[in-house]
Amino acid sequence: MDSTDGVADLHMHTVASDGTCSVAERSQQARERGLDAIAITDHDSVSTEIEDRRTVDNGLERIAGVEVRADVQDTKVELLGYFVAPDDERLADVLEEVREYRRGRNRKIIERLHETTSLDRSYEVVRGEADGILGRPHIANVLIEEGIVDSIGAAFDEHLANDGTAFVPMERVPAADVIDAIQGAGGVVSLAHPGRIRAENIDGIVDELVEAGLDAIEVQYPYDAAPTTGYADVSVEDAAALAEEHGLIQTGGSDCHGPDSGKFRIGEVRVSDAQLDELREHADRRRSL
């Protein structure tokens, strides 16, 4: 299937993490792009604007989702959860643990930027100015505002990426714990963008995740709009082959962050109606157990 065909975009962010729009704004954009369904998958957080696993509003199905940073084989992966119960206590506890790791890392990044650049805003000021969960894209925008860099790309290249002056690694929750929490909340777990993992042993990583209960893999993804240096050599076709090999559901999405983010691409990557049905049915079976 061509990535621009289909009915649903299952990967996007709002101001609850590092996106630039509210859930309501994202929903309106989806209608304008002719989508039938979307999943809101904020980083390490379920938006407080989402109250149910699934809602249908003015013809648009909205799925409660989340994207969680996790660890497998000493490698960072991100796991997408779909149709989660927004108020599940176990999931909330895991997400708070992940956010605490993120807060500690952000403090250290700001400290290093104080040492290596002319930035003088404190962590508290930077945190207070950010909507949602403070992340590196927010810090990149601060560097632009201060005139330290002239673009988000430059902020990452010079300071925030893995080889940047202010890079700080972050502790991660084991992937098996994240999978257990998402599934315990009635959700379906998909490995996000395998071609955006910094590792060579993708087959081994997927094997371990499948052993831990992985349900799906993100196949359709805009790799042509993202850097490739340092990442796994996994294409859409490779991800589809992994899904077939392990009997995983295929998911996909644009990873849209919204206007002024450099990633305003809602609806540019879609999954089919049949793929969306398979995801729904799997979630229904999980909740009936």
C-alpha positions, -999 to +999 in steps of 0.1 A: +000+000+000+012+035-008+019+054+024-004+082+013-034+059+008-054+046+037-077+060+064-058+065+096-027+082+110-016+064+141+013+084+153+012+121+164+019+144+193+002+173+210+011+199+236+008+172+262+044+163+251+064+180+224+037+188+198+024+223+190-013+217+189-041+206+213-060+174+207-090+194+194-067+212+169-051+179+158-086+164+153-097+193+131-065+190+110-073+153+106-107+160+093-093+185+069-069+159+056-097+134+050-087+110+078-112+086+094-092+079+125-061+091+144-042+080+174-028+106+199+005+091+210+022+117+232+056+109+247+054+093+281+020+108+287-017+103+279-032+138+272-056+150+298-079+160+269-084+122+263-110+106+286-118+073+268-099+045+249-118+055+218-141+083+209-159+092+177-164+130+173-179+146+142-170+116+121-135+112+133-124+082+155-098+092+181-077+065+197-061+070+231-024+062+227+010+068+242+047+066+230+070+054+258+108+053+258+121+019+269+153-002+271+161-035+254+196-049+251+210-016+264+193+002+234+167+029+234+134+019+217+101+036+217+069+016+222+035+028+210+004+019+230-031+020+214-066+019+229-052+023+264-074+032+294-063+068+301-069+064+339-051+031+344-030+033+376-002+009+366+004+026+333+003+060+351+030+048+375+053+036+347+048+069+328+056+089+359+088+068+363+098+076+327+090+113+331+112+115+362+141+101+342+134+127+316+133+155+341+167+145+356+182+144+321+168+178+311+183+194+342+217+180+332+213+192+296+206+228+308+236+226+331+258+216+302+244+243+280+253+268+307+288+256+305+291+253+267+269+282+254+257+316+264+224+303+276+215+319+309+179+306+315+176+283+344+160+248+342+130+261+361+125+290+336+128+267+306+105+242+321+079+268+330+079+281+294+072+247+279+037+233+273+034+196+281+064+175+289+097+193+284+118+177+258+148+184+236+127+201+209+116+227+235+152+233+245+162+236+208+136+264+205+151+282+235+185+281+218+170+296+187+153+324+208+186+331+225+203+334+191+227+306+200+216+286+169+194+295+139+174+263+135+162+232+153+185+211+132+215+231+142+205+229+179+205+191+177+236+189+154+257+211+177+243+205+211+215+181+217+221+150+195+241+120+207+274+137+197+264+172+207+281+193+234+252+190+258+241+154+252+231+135+283+220+098+281+187+090+299+178+061+321+151+039+307+125+015+320+129-021+307+108-027+276+091-058+292+078-036+320+064-010+295+048-038+274+032-052+306+019-018+317+003-009+283-013-044+279-025-042+315-043-010+305-060-029+277-037-016+250-020-030+220+018-025+219+037-016+187+074-010+182+078+025+169+099+033+138+124+005+138+145+024+113+150+051+140+167+028+164+205+033+170+215-004+167+226-029+142+209-060+158+173-051+150+164-088+145+176-096+180+158-066+195+125-076+178+130-112+189+133-101+225+104-077+223+082-105+208+092-128+236+080-100+260+046-099+243+050-073+215+018-071+194+027-050+164+054-031+146+052+004+130+057-003+093+046+028+075+068+058+086+082+088+069+119+077+069+126+099+039+119+130+061+143+119+089+181+117+092+196+082+086+231+085+099+236+064+130+203+046+127+194+010+118+191+003+081+154-007+082+131+003+054+093+002+053+097-031+033+121-045+060+096-036+088+068-053+068+089-084+065+096-084+103+059-081+109+052-111+087+080-132+102+067-127+137+030-125+130+027-089+142+001-064+134+013-036+110+007+000+123+019+033+108+018+070+111+034+104+103+049+112+137+033+146+133+044+173+158+024+202+143+030+236+127+063+253+135+078+220+146+095+209+113+072+178+114+038+191+103+028+161+083-005+148+096-020+123+072+011+120+050+015+084+062-016+062+067-027+027+074-055+009+056-090+003+069-082-035+072-051-027+093-071-005+116-098-032+119-071-057+129-058-033+156-093-027+170-101-064+171-068-072+189-076-045+215-111-059+219-098-094+225-073-082+250-100-064+271-122-095+270-096-118+286 
